[in-house]
Amino acid sequence: MRYLKSVVLHPLLFAIFPPISLAAANTEWTFPDEAIVPTLLCFLIAILLWFAANLFLKNPAKSGLSVSLFYLFFFSFTALESTLVELHFMPGLILPAYLLLWFVSQIFILKIKDPDGELNSALNLVSIFLVACNLSFLSGSLWRDLPVIEGLWKENLPPLAAKAAPADAPDIFYVILDGMASPKTLKAKFNYDNQQYIDDLKKKGFYVPTDSHSNYPITALSLASSLNLRHHRDYLSYRSDLIPAEMIHKNRLAQLLKSRGYKFIDICSGFSPTDNMPQADLLFRSSNLSSFDVVLLYRSILQGFEPYTGFMQNNSRKTRLNFFEHIKQIKQIEGPKFVLAHVVLPHPPFLFDRNGSFKSDKYFFLYNIDWPKAPYLEQVIFVENKVKAMLEELLPAAKRPLVMVIQADHGPLLLPEKGREAKADMFETRMSIFNAYYFSDAQYGRLYNTVTPVNSFRIILNQYLGEKFQMLPDLSIWR
């Protein structure tokens, strides 16, 4: 304890706590290694700030306290803002009041002669506890989950043997429209009839199942299933969401296609499990910021300046349009190629109207339940228009046979009324999905109206690469 009173550790530990805690709390959509660079940057910036403050204050303890308070204020803004908004505090006054409070705290540090050892010891203990707990959780997740993932590969599919694909093997596009409702859901829940859009797809040669459902209600589980051509054996036994995220990153579909001579092209999505995939031969990125970076910045005081800069929302818009903006380059790549495009639309945040005009979404990352209907429908119509334009660009110029799956991972999330029937209705809304298939030879005999994502690529690989996968039950399993 005497050591903790005399040595100042807390500025460096409070500096690295925000990225470490974010990684520990969000294993569903991020990987621990994504926190490495932000953690090092926070650490280095803390050293520079501490050095600069000490030049002015001439006191390592006081300058260390100043740096700790800086990080506390910098990364606590969004949490405090959300609380104050719920308490009906005037939004326009939150940022000025917050900056004033930080300024007063720095004046307080200037006024005190020297922080006593008890305060330094307490700050050291708190910072050590916070960092240690989150590092322990992260390391525990890795220690528990990675062996589980390795076991899943062994039971998943037979070992892959490299062999050439047929000379006429098609290019394969897998386009995931995140949260895209089925036509019947749009009509029943949003009073929107998109039959003209469906008819347009059919005229272009698409097969559009009329009663398709997702296998799982959240993105990580759904894509881990469809990209690995299997159901989850017992996903409730997964001890963290790192397991399905790793299953997406190391998916067997990409492994199989690469073993057949395909190039794997990943269109970075801003959603970590489908972002910067390690198996990809080519990545298309729209931003140097990962989804982890964006959320970390969103938690900071920079969010207070977002109404004036629009920085984070503009970054999110660019990421969501990444596939559509790069379609001209993608179609020029020699095949055979497997293109994975996870488009995080019409999923919140709501950043576009139906015509593509930018909108500002004050809630941004705060949609855990109940998506507002009006802005969701605007993004649905916007996405339909972008898909139309993409197909006009891609289909006439196809240089080789083409297979395309345009499919939702799940439907929208609408809170039910009370009662068993309402919960069943919520299940149907969430699990009923948009699903469409394009085979350039129009041989759709193996498809059927109730096909689910887990069987999509079993059908395609059997039909075009001569594989012999058995069909799985078309189950929809609610978490």
Secondary structure as GFF3:
##gff-version 3
##sequence-region A 1 479
A	DSSP	alpha_helix	2	6	.	.	.	ID=ss1
A	DSSP	alpha_helix	10	25	.	.	.	ID=ss2
A	DSSP	three_ten_helix	32	35	.	.	.	ID=ss3
A	DSSP	alpha_helix	36	57	.	.	.	ID=ss4
A	DSSP	alpha_helix	60	74	.	.	.	ID=ss5
A	DSSP	alpha_helix	77	86	.	.	.	ID=ss6
A	DSSP	alpha_helix	91	111	.	.	.	ID=ss7
A	DSSP	alpha_helix	117	156	.	.	.	ID=ss8
A	DSSP	beta_strand	171	177	.	.	.	ID=ss9
A	DSSP	alpha_helix	183	190	.	.	.	ID=ss10
A	DSSP	alpha_helix	195	203	.	.	.	ID=ss11
A	DSSP	beta_strand	206	207	.	.	.	ID=ss12
A	DSSP	alpha_helix	219	226	.	.	.	ID=ss13
A	DSSP	three_ten_helix	235	237	.	.	.	ID=ss14
A	DSSP	alpha_helix	242	249	.	.	.	ID=ss15
A	DSSP	alpha_helix	252	259	.	.	.	ID=ss16
A	DSSP	beta_strand	263	267	.	.	.	ID=ss17
A	DSSP	three_ten_helix	272	274	.	.	.	ID=ss18
A	DSSP	beta_strand	282	284	.	.	.	ID=ss19
A	DSSP	alpha_helix	291	298	.	.	.	ID=ss20
A	DSSP	three_ten_helix	301	305	.	.	.	ID=ss21
A	DSSP	alpha_helix	306	309	.	.	.	ID=ss22
A	DSSP	alpha_helix	311	320	.	.	.	ID=ss23
A	DSSP	alpha_helix	322	325	.	.	.	ID=ss24
A	DSSP	alpha_helix	327	332	.	.	.	ID=ss25
A	DSSP	beta_strand	337	343	.	.	.	ID=ss26
A	DSSP	alpha_helix	373	394	.	.	.	ID=ss27
A	DSSP	beta_strand	402	407	.	.	.	ID=ss28
A	DSSP	alpha_helix	420	431	.	.	.	ID=ss29
A	DSSP	beta_strand	435	439	.	.	.	ID=ss30
A	DSSP	alpha_helix	453	465	.	.	.	ID=ss31
###
